[in-house]
Amino acid sequence: MSESSSSTRTTFSRLTHRLLTRGAAVALAAGLFVAQAPAAMATDLMTDLGEHLSWASDVTTANDKIFISGSDRIVVADSRGSLTGVITDLPGVIGLAAAPDGARLYAALSEANQVAEIDTASLAVTRRIDLKAFACPSPWYLSLSGSRLYVGHGCYAQPGTGGVVSIDVAAPQPEQTQLVTGAYSVPIVGAAGTTLVVGSQGLYPGSFAVYDVSGSGATLRGEINGHDHDFSGLNDLAISSDGSTVFTTYNTPSRYDAWDTTDLTLIRSYGVEPTFTGRSNAVALSPDGASVVGGRWDDTSVGVFDTATGTKTFTYANPDVRLVDKTLVHTGKDVFGVVEGESGRLYLWRVPDVALPMSELTLTAPSSATVLQPLTLTGRLTLSDGSAPGAQPLVVTRRLPDGTRETLPAATTTADGAFTITDTPSVTGAIGYEVLWQGNSAFRLSRASATVNVVKAKSSISLTPPSSATALQPFTLMGQLTLANGSVPGEQRLTVTRDLPTRPVETLPAVTTAADGTFTITDTWPLGGTGKYEVRWPGNALYGQATATLDITVAKAQTELTLSGPERAAAGKELQFSGALTSASRLPSSVLIEVFRTVTNRDGTETVQLPSIQVYGESTFGFTDTPQAGGEHTYTVKWSGGLAHMPAEGSHVVVVGGPLD
């Protein structure tokens, strides 16, 4: 690659992340520990790496094993993803490359400036190849072609130090040849046959160069210029076993491209999805080269494509995790990758049977349901050849809003693949359901999921007014809190407000229901008129709030005003009268009684108002009068009433003898 080539100018974002996180690597326990994956993940596909790795860089397969590099070690798993061993004392191990026969594994040790050769059967480090003779050697990425190991190297935060070294690993004293120098950062490499591909990562534009390595050095065939194709941020590359095709994936555009390494033309693109807004971050080939597998970071999906046609033959997503860059490998049967959970913990992700014919599960759920009430989901299992699945067991998992998972009773398909799931959710919120068919020897597994928005059950409050109510006298309202599904509410605290005429709304003392939800409100109004009660229950985690209002009219209290005095009298003589103001309800502390005298005689009828009388509370009163003329004298006392009392009136007639009677 030319030192001035724009393809060598890459950022150190990935390098920075690795160097910063390397110091946080956790120490490996004396024995291997395989923890159950978090409930948010499919436990049959996930192996917890959290006790072994704090970050991961590469995954490869050899000798029927899976090797995962990161921190200062390589974790080893069997072909089903179960951890079986660990290789330690590998400072800053990053890139991995396996020999075609699977007997040897090579690991780039960036902190030791070495490449380690490992026996994949015994897991012993058989030798360490020192690269200290080169300036800024720090090896990161490896690719093995025949007996030549190609090492992408460079130093952190030192632009222009990147390059590629070729090592003859077949020799007892390996020959080392510097092929490429001056790369902006550590390049990703891919080598096969007589072809070497060197890609710059993290740059816009994201270019890569192709070299002929049939001789002792490297001859540049050409460059795929990122400007021409609007490439940004090379994430990964893979090369066919004969070196004729290289497969690349970038941040943008988010897809997987196949390039002819001879004429540098685009052969085909895979996974072109115009609506996808995230990024693809890993690409790998099946051992026979017939399939391309690509991974995405944002929705943690993998897709398998037919190399020759571009047809997608398999896809699977796990939205609960994120795929680590450059960590996909296709074993021919399964796909393995390293994923990061929400807590930052790492897992070895096994997606099995990707080469088998497809099956498909569909799951249909109601858009909403009510807590504590049964809901029904329906679905169907179909096989790609159209045959009837017959009775097949299904694993059903329910995920609650807090992320916890629970396995529900298994479902079984009918002969045509249909199935029904009934569940009664005990919490509200978005509840997810996942159905898994674990596949068989003829068809690969399939999954389906659906989310149901579970809402609170309804509640209601009824209010019954009193048969009658009078101001200043206690009365009682009856009520009941009822839950929609007939459950007994138990003791529940209710808020009560009262809205009286000409008064601000008042909050009354709270009431508590009896176990069956019944309650009473006892109240005394200070006035008469029409007002309103509102009773509110705030609800709880399962039941929605309930509110009831009631308009009520409270009568003013009846009052009685009596007056007594002489029946007959003579004009000119003083008369004495007595009276009383009474009520069943407490009277105001002071009232004013008006007094009127109406005289009827030969001159007609005349009414005059006499001095008013101040009455204190419920009591008697008296007054005097001296009539000056004869006739029928009617004395009337009146009280106009108040906010809580009706008006009252009383009278007494005195026949007065004398002039004009």
C-alpha positions in Angstrom: 0.0 0.0 0.0 1.3 3.5 -0.9 2.2 5.6 2.0 0.2 8.5 0.6 -2.8 6.3 -0.1 -6.0 7.6 1.6 -6.8 4.0 2.4 -4.1 4.0 5.1 -5.6 6.9 7.0 -7.7 5.3 9.7 -8.7 6.4 13.2 -7.7 4.8 16.4 -11.2 4.5 17.9 -11.2 0.8 18.1 -7.6 0.7 19.3 -8.5 3.2 22.0 -11.4 1.2 23.2 -9.3 -1.9 23.5 -6.4 -0.3 25.2 -8.6 1.5 27.7 -10.6 -1.6 28.6 -7.7 -4.0 28.7 -6.7 -2.8 32.1 -10.1 -3.7 33.4 -9.8 -7.4 32.6 -10.9 -9.7 35.4 -8.6 -12.4 36.7 -9.6 -15.9 35.7 -10.6 -18.2 38.5 -8.7 -21.4 39.2 -11.4 -23.5 37.4 -13.8 -22.8 34.6 -17.1 -21.4 35.5 -20.1 -21.4 33.1 -22.9 -19.3 34.5 -26.5 -19.3 33.3 -27.1 -16.4 30.8 -29.3 -13.6 32.0 -33.0 -14.2 31.8 -33.3 -11.8 28.9 -31.3 -14.1 26.7 -32.0 -17.5 25.3 -30.2 -19.8 27.7 -29.7 -22.6 25.2 -27.6 -20.3 23.0 -25.6 -18.2 25.4 -22.5 -19.1 27.4 -21.4 -16.5 30.0 -17.8 -15.3 29.4 -18.0 -12.7 32.2 -15.7 -14.5 34.6 -13.0 -14.8 31.9 -13.1 -11.8 29.5 -13.8 -8.1 30.0 -13.5 -7.5 26.3 -13.2 -9.7 23.2 -11.5 -9.2 19.9 -11.7 -12.3 17.6 -13.3 -15.6 17.3 -12.2 -18.6 15.2 -12.7 -22.3 14.9 -10.1 -25.1 14.7 -10.0 -28.8 15.7 -13.7 -28.8 16.5 -13.2 -26.1 19.0 -14.1 -22.4 19.3 -11.4 -19.9 20.3 -12.3 -16.5 21.7 -9.5 -13.9 22.3 -9.5 -11.0 24.7 -7.8 -9.5 27.7 -4.7 -11.6 28.3 -6.2 -15.0 27.4 -8.0 -17.2 24.9 -11.1 -18.9 26.1 -11.8 -22.3 24.5 -15.3 -23.8 23.9 -16.5 -27.0 22.3 -18.6 -27.2 19.2 -21.8 -26.7 21.2 -20.4 -23.5 22.9 -19.7 -25.0 26.3 -16.4 -23.8 27.9 -13.7 -26.4 28.0 -10.4 -24.6 28.6 -8.4 -21.4 28.7 -5.0 -20.4 27.5 -3.4 -17.7 29.7 -0.3 -15.5 29.7 -1.1 -13.9 26.3 -0.6 -10.2 26.9 -3.0 -8.1 24.8 -4.2 -11.0 22.6 -6.3 -9.8 19.7 -6.3 -11.4 16.3 -6.5 -15.2 15.7 -5.7 -17.3 12.7 -6.0 -21.1 12.4 -4.1 -23.5 10.1 -6.2 -25.2 7.5 -5.8 -28.6 9.2 -6.8 -27.0 12.5 -3.8 -28.3 14.4 -2.2 -24.9 15.0 -3.6 -21.6 16.1 -1.8 -18.3 15.9 -2.5 -15.4 18.2 -1.4 -11.7 17.9 0.0 -10.5 21.3 -0.1 -6.7 21.0 1.4 -6.0 24.4 4.3 -8.5 24.0 5.1 -7.7 20.4 4.8 -11.4 19.6 2.8 -13.9 17.7 2.0 -17.1 19.8 1.8 -20.5 18.1 -0.6 -22.8 19.9 -1.3 -26.6 19.7 -5.1 -26.8 19.4 -5.2 -30.3 20.9 -3.1 -29.7 24.0 -3.8 -25.9 24.2 0.0 -25.5 24.9 1.9 -22.5 23.5 4.5 -24.2 21.4 6.5 -21.1 20.5 6.4 -17.3 20.5 7.6 -15.4 17.4 9.2 -12.1 18.3 8.5 -9.0 16.2 10.6 -6.5 18.1 12.9 -6.1 15.2 10.3 -3.9 13.5 9.5 -0.3 14.5 6.1 -0.2 16.2 5.5 -3.9 15.8 2.4 -4.4 18.1 0.6 -7.1 16.2 -3.2 -6.9 16.0 -4.7 -8.8 13.1 -3.7 -12.1 11.4 -4.4 -14.0 8.3 -2.8 -17.3 7.3 -2.2 -18.4 3.7 -0.3 -21.6 3.2 2.8 -21.3 5.4 2.7 -17.5 5.3 1.2 -15.6 8.3 0.3 -12.0 7.5 0.4 -9.7 10.5 -1.3 -6.3 10.6 0.6 -4.2 13.1 1.0 -0.7 14.4 1.4 1.5 17.5 -1.4 3.2 19.3 -1.7 7.0 18.8 1.1 7.1 16.3 -0.4 7.7 12.8 1.7 6.3 10.0 3.1 3.4 12.0 0.8 0.7 10.6 1.9 -1.9 8.2 1.9 -5.6 7.3 4.6 -8.2 8.1 4.8 -11.6 6.4 6.1 -14.6 8.5 7.1 -18.0 7.2 5.7 -20.1 10.1 6.9 -23.3 8.5 10.5 -22.5 9.2 12.1 -23.3 12.5 13.5 -19.8 12.5 10.6 -17.9 10.8 11.6 -15.5 8.1 9.9 -12.1 8.5 9.4 -9.7 5.7 7.9 -6.2 5.9 5.4 -5.9 3.0 3.4 -2.7 3.8 4.5 0.4 5.7 3.2 3.8 6.5 -0.4 2.8 7.1 -2.3 5.4 9.1 -3.3 2.8 11.8 -3.3 -0.9 12.3 -4.8 -2.5 9.1 -7.1 -5.4 8.9 -5.6 -8.1 6.7 -6.9 -11.0 4.7 -4.7 -13.4 2.7 -5.3 -16.4 0.5 -3.6 -17.9 -2.6 -1.6 -15.1 -4.1 -3.8 -12.3 -2.7 -3.3 -10.0 0.2 -6.0 -7.5 1.2 -5.2 -4.6 3.5 -8.0 -2.5 4.8 -8.0 0.8 6.8 -10.6 0.8 9.6 -12.4 3.7 11.2 -11.9 6.2 8.4 -14.1 8.1 6.0 -13.6 7.4 3.2 -12.9 3.7 4.1 -10.7 2.3 1.4 -8.8 -1.0 1.1 -5.9 -2.1 -1.1 -5.3 -5.5 -2.9 -1.7 -6.8 -3.3 -0.2 -9.7 -5.3 2.1 -11.7 -3.0 3.1 -14.4 -5.5 6.7 -13.3 -5.2 8.9 -12.4 -2.3 7.3 -9.0 -1.8 3.8 -7.4 -2.3 2.8 -5.8 -5.6 -0.2 -3.4 -5.4 -2.9 -4.5 -7.8 -5.1 -1.6 -6.9 -7.3 0.1 -4.4 -11.1 0.2 -3.8 -11.5 3.9 -3.1 -14.0 4.8 -0.4 -14.7 8.2 -2.0 -16.1 6.4 -5.1 -18.4 4.1 -3.1 -19.1 6.4 -0.1 -17.6 3.9 2.4 -17.2 4.9 6.0 -15.5 2.9 8.8 -14.4 -0.5 7.7 -15.4 -3.0 10.4 -14.4 -6.4 9.1 -13.3 -8.4 6.0 -13.1 -12.0 5.0 -11.3 -13.6 2.0 -12.2 -16.7 0.0 -9.9 -19.7 0.3 -8.5 -19.2 -3.2 -8.1 -15.4 -2.7 -10.3 -14.5 -5.7 -13.0 -12.7 -3.6 -12.9 -10.5 -0.6 -15.9 -9.7 1.5 -16.2 -6.4 3.4 -18.6 -4.6 5.7 -18.6 -1.0 6.7 -20.5 1.3 9.2 -22.0 2.8 6.1 -23.4 1.6 3.8 -24.6 -1.2 6.2 -24.3 -4.3 4.0 -21.8 -7.0 3.0 -20.0 -6.6 -0.4 -18.1 -9.2 -2.4 -15.2 -7.9 -4.5 -13.2 -9.5 -7.3 -9.6 -9.2 -6.2 -8.3 -9.4 -9.7 -10.2 -6.6 -11.5 -11.3 -4.9 -8.2 -15.0 -4.9 -9.3 -18.0 -5.3 -7.1 -19.4 -8.8 -7.6 -22.4 -8.7 -5.3 -23.9 -7.1 -2.2 -25.7 -9.0 0.6 -28.1 -7.9 3.2 -29.1 -4.7 1.4 -31.9 -3.4 3.6 -32.8 0.3 2.8 -34.9 0.7 5.9 -32.1 -0.4 8.2 -30.4 2.6 10.0 -27.8 0.8 12.1 -24.5 -0.7 11.1 -23.1 -4.1 10.0 -20.0 -5.0 12.0 -18.8 -8.5 11.2 -18.6 -10.8 8.1 -17.3 -14.4 7.8 -17.4 -17.3 5.3 -18.5 -20.9 5.8 -15.6 -23.4 5.5 -16.7 -24.4 2.0 -17.1 -20.8 1.0 -20.7 -21.4 -0.1 -22.2 -19.2 2.5 -21.6 -15.6 3.7 -22.6 -14.7 7.3 -23.0 -11.1 8.4 -23.7 -9.6 11.7 -25.2 -6.3 12.8 -24.6 -4.4 16.0 -27.8 -2.5 16.6 -30.3 -5.3 16.5 -27.8 -8.1 17.1 -28.9 -10.1 14.1 -27.1 -12.5 11.9 -27.9 -13.3 8.3 -26.6 -16.2 6.2 -26.5 -15.7 2.4 -25.8 -18.0 -0.5 -22.5 -16.7 -1.8 -23.3 -17.3 -5.4 -26.8 -15.9 -5.6 -27.0 -13.5 -2.6 -30.2 -15.2 -1.4 -30.7 -14.9 2.3 -31.0 -18.5 3.6 -31.2 -17.8 7.3 -31.7 -14.9 9.7 -32.0 -14.6 13.4 -32.0 -11.6 15.8 -31.5 -11.3 19.6 -32.4 -7.6 20.5 -31.3 -8.1 24.1 -27.6 -8.1 23.3 -25.0 -6.4 21.0 -22.6 -8.2 18.7 -18.9 -7.3 19.3 -17.1 -6.2 16.1 -15.3 -8.8 14.1 -16.4 -11.7 16.2 -18.3 -14.0 13.8 -17.3 -17.4 12.7 -19.2 -20.0 10.6 -18.4 -23.6 11.4 -20.4 -25.0 8.5 -23.2 -26.0 10.9 -23.4 -23.2 13.4 -22.6 -19.6 13.7 -20.7 -18.3 16.7 -20.2 -14.7 17.9 -19.4 -12.7 21.0 -22.2 -10.5 22.3 -22.4 -7.9 25.1 -25.4 -7.9 27.4 -27.0 -4.8 28.9 -24.7 -5.0 31.9 -21.6 -5.1 29.7 -21.1 -8.8 30.4 -19.9 -10.9 27.5 -21.4 -14.1 26.1 -20.5 -16.6 23.5 -23.5 -16.7 21.2 -24.3 -19.9 19.4 -26.8 -19.8 16.5 -27.2 -23.5 15.6 -28.1 -25.4 12.5 -27.9 -22.4 10.1 -27.2 -24.8 7.2 -30.4 -26.8 7.7 -33.6 -26.1 5.8 -35.7 -23.4 7.4 -38.7 -23.6 9.6 -40.8 -20.7 10.6 -42.9 -19.8 13.6 -45.5 -17.1 13.6 -47.1 -15.8 16.7 -50.1 -13.5 16.9 -51.1 -11.8 20.1 -53.8 -9.3 21.0 -52.7 -5.7 21.0 -53.8 -5.3 24.6 -55.1 -7.3 27.5 -56.2 -6.8 31.0 -54.2 -7.9 34.0 -55.5 -11.0 35.9 -57.6 -11.9 32.9 -56.7 -14.8 30.5 -55.3 -13.8 27.1 -54.8 -16.1 24.1 -52.0 -16.1 21.6 -52.1 -18.2 18.4 -49.4 -19.3 16.0 -48.2 -21.8 13.5 -45.1 -23.8 12.7 -44.4 -24.2 9.0 -41.5 -26.1 7.3 -39.8 -24.9 4.2 -40.7 -28.0 2.2 -44.4 -27.5 2.9 -44.8 -30.8 4.9 -47.0 -30.9 7.9 -45.0 -30.6 11.1 -47.2 -32.9 13.2 -47.2 -32.6 17.0 -44.1 -30.6 17.9 -43.3 -29.4 21.4 -42.7 -25.7 21.8 -40.9 -23.8 24.6 -42.8 -20.7 25.7 -41.2 -17.9 27.6 -42.7 -14.9 29.1 -40.7 -11.7 29.7 -42.0 -9.2 32.2 -41.5 -5.4 32.0 -38.7 -5.6 34.5 -36.8 -8.0 32.2 -37.3 -11.2 34.2 -38.2 -14.3 32.2 -40.2 -17.3 33.1 -40.8 -20.5 31.2 -44.5 -21.2 30.8 -46.1 -24.6 30.4 -45.0 -26.1 27.0 -47.3 -25.9 24.0 -47.7 -28.5 21.3 -48.6 -28.0 17.7 -51.5 -29.7 16.1 -50.8 -31.9 13.0 -50.9 -28.9 10.7 -48.5 -26.8 13.0 -51.1 -24.6 14.6 -50.9 -23.9 18.4 -52.6 -21.8 21.1 -51.1 -20.3 24.2 -53.2 -19.1 27.1 -51.8 -17.0 29.9 -53.1 -14.9 32.7 -50.6 -12.0 33.3 -50.2 -10.9 36.9 -48.5 -7.6 36.2 -49.2 -4.7 33.9 -47.0 -3.2 31.1 -45.4 -4.5 27.9 -45.2 -8.3 28.4 -43.2 -10.2 25.8 -43.9 -13.8 24.7 -41.3 -15.9 22.9 -42.0 -19.3 21.4 -39.1 -21.6 20.4 -39.2 -24.8 18.3 -35.9 -26.4 18.9 -35.8 -28.0 15.5 -34.8 -31.5 14.6 -32.3 -33.3 12.4 -34.1 -32.2 9.2 -35.0 -28.6 10.0 -33.4 -25.8 11.9 -34.9 -24.2 15.0 -37.2 -21.2 14.7 -38.5 -18.6 17.1 -41.3 -16.1 17.2 -42.1 -13.3 19.6 -44.9 -10.9 20.3 -45.6 -8.2 22.8 -48.9 -7.6 24.6 -49.7 -4.3 26.3 -51.3 -5.4 29.6 -53.4 -2.7 31.2 -54.8 -2.4 34.6 -58.2 -3.9 35.4 -61.0 -1.4 35.9 -62.5 -0.4 39.2 -65.5 1.6 40.1 -67.1 3.4 43.0 -70.8 3.7 43.6 -72.4 6.3 45.9 -75.9 6.2 47.5 -77.3 9.5 48.9 -79.2 9.6 52.2 -83.0 9.5 52.2 -83.0 13.0 53.6 -80.5 15.5 54.9 -80.8 18.6 56.9 -78.3 21.3 57.5 -76.4 21.2 60.9 -77.5 17.6 61.3 -75.3 14.6 60.6 -76.3 12.4 57.6 -74.6 9.4 56.0 -73.8 8.5 52.4 -73.2 4.8 51.5 -70.7 3.6 48.9 -68.8 0.7 47.6 -65.5 0.2 45.7 -65.8 -2.7 43.2 -63.1 -4.4 41.2 -63.9 -5.5 37.6 -63.0 -9.1 38.0 -64.9 -9.5 41.2 -61.9 -9.6 43.5 -62.4 -8.4 47.1 -60.7 -4.9 47.4 -59.8 -5.3 51.1 -59.1 -2.1 53.1 -58.5 0.7 50.7 -58.1 4.4 51.5 -60.4 6.8 49.7 -60.1 10.5 49.2 -63.3 12.6 49.8 -63.9 16.1 48.7 -67.0 18.3 49.2 -68.1 21.2 47.1 -70.7 23.4 48.8 -72.4 26.5 47.5 -70.4 29.7 48.0 -67.6 27.7 49.7 -64.2 26.5 48.4 -63.9 22.8 47.8 -62.9 21.0 51.0 -61.1 17.8 51.5 -62.8 15.8 54.1 -61.2 13.1 56.3 -60.2 10.1 54.3 -62.3 7.0 54.6 -61.3 3.3 54.5 -63.3 0.6 52.9 -64.3 -2.6 54.6 -62.9 -5.8 53.3 -65.7 -6.1 50.8 -65.2 -2.6 49.6 -68.2 -0.9 51.3 -67.8 2.4 53.1 -69.7 5.2 54.7 -69.3 8.9 54.7 -70.8 10.8 57.6 -71.0 14.6 57.2 -72.8 17.6 58.6 -73.4 20.6 56.4 -73.2 24.1 57.8 -75.8 25.4 55.4 -78.5 24.2 53.1 -78.5 23.9 49.3 -77.1 21.7 46.6 -73.5 20.5 46.6 -71.3 17.7 45.3 -69.2 14.9 46.7 -66.3 13.4 44.9 -64.8 10.1 46.1 -61.5 8.9 44.5 -59.4 5.8 44.8 -55.9 6.1 43.3 -55.8 2.5 42.2 -52.7 0.3 42.6 -50.4 -1.8 40.5 -53.2 -4.0 39.2 -56.3 -1.8 39.2 -56.9 1.6 37.7 -58.2 4.5 39.6 -61.9 5.1 40.2 -63.8 8.2 40.8 -67.5 8.8 41.7 -69.4 12.0 42.1 -72.8 12.6 43.7 -74.9 15.7 43.7 -76.9 16.1 46.9 -79.5 18.7 48.2 -79.5 19.4 51.9 -82.6 21.1 53.3 -82.4 24.1 55.6 -83.5 23.3 59.1 -87.1 24.1 60.1 -87.5 26.9 62.7 -90.5 27.9 64.8 -91.3 31.4 66.1 -94.1 31.6 68.7 -95.7 34.7 70.3 -98.1 35.0 73.2 -99.7 37.8 75.1 -103.1 39.1 76.5 -106.3 38.4 74.5 -108.0 41.7 75.4 -106.8 45.0 76.6 -107.8 48.7 77.0 -106.4 51.5 75.0 -103.7 53.4 76.8 -102.6 50.4 78.9 -99.2 48.7 78.5 -99.3 45.2 77.0 -96.6 42.5 77.6 -95.7 39.9 75.1 -93.4 36.8 75.2 -92.1 34.6 72.5 -89.6 31.8 71.6 -87.4 30.9 68.6 -86.8 27.2 68.3 -85.3 24.7 65.9 -84.2 21.1 65.7 -80.8 22.4 64.5 -78.6 24.6 66.4 -79.5 28.3 65.9 -77.0 31.0 65.3 -75.5 32.7 68.4 -77.4 35.9 67.7 -80.5 36.6 65.6 -82.6 39.7 65.1 -86.4 39.4 65.4 -88.5 42.0 63.7 -91.7 43.0 65.3 -94.8 44.4 63.5 -98.2 45.7 64.7 -101.2 45.8 62.5 -104.3 47.7 63.7 -107.7 47.2 62.1 -110.6 49.5 63.1 -113.2 51.9 61.6 -110.3 53.9 60.1 -109.0 50.9 58.2 -105.8 48.9 58.6 -102.4 50.2 59.4 -99.1 48.3 60.0 -96.1 49.8 61.7 -92.8 48.2 62.6 -91.9 48.2 66.3 -88.3 48.0 67.6 -86.5 44.8 66.7 -85.4 42.3 69.3 -81.9 40.7 69.5 -82.2 37.1 70.5 -79.1 35.2 71.6 -79.2 31.5 70.6 -82.2 29.4 71.1 -84.1 31.4 73.8 -87.3 33.2 74.7 -87.8 36.9 74.3 -90.3 39.6 75.3 -91.4 43.1 74.5 -94.1 45.6 75.5 -96.4 47.9 73.7 -99.1 50.5 74.6 -101.9 50.7 72.1 -103.5 54.2 71.8 -106.6 53.3 69.9 -109.1 50.6 70.0 -109.5 47.8 67.4 -108.0 44.5 66.5 -104.2 44.6 67.1 -102.2 41.8 65.4 -98.6 41.6 66.6 -96.2 39.7 64.3 -92.6 38.6 64.9 -90.4 37.5 62.0 -87.0 36.0 61.5 -85.6 36.0 58.0 -83.7 32.7 58.5 -80.1 32.0 57.6 -77.8 29.8 55.5 -78.8 26.8 57.5 -82.3 27.7 58.7 -85.7 28.4 57.1 -87.4 31.7 57.9 -89.9 31.7 60.8 -92.9 33.8 61.7 -95.4 34.0 64.6 -98.3 36.3 65.5 -100.8 37.1 68.3 -104.1 39.0 68.2 -105.2 41.4 70.9 -108.6 43.0 70.9 -108.2 46.5 72.3 -111.2 48.4 73.6 -111.3 52.2 73.4 -111.6 55.0 70.9 -112.3 53.9 67.3 -112.8 50.3 68.2 
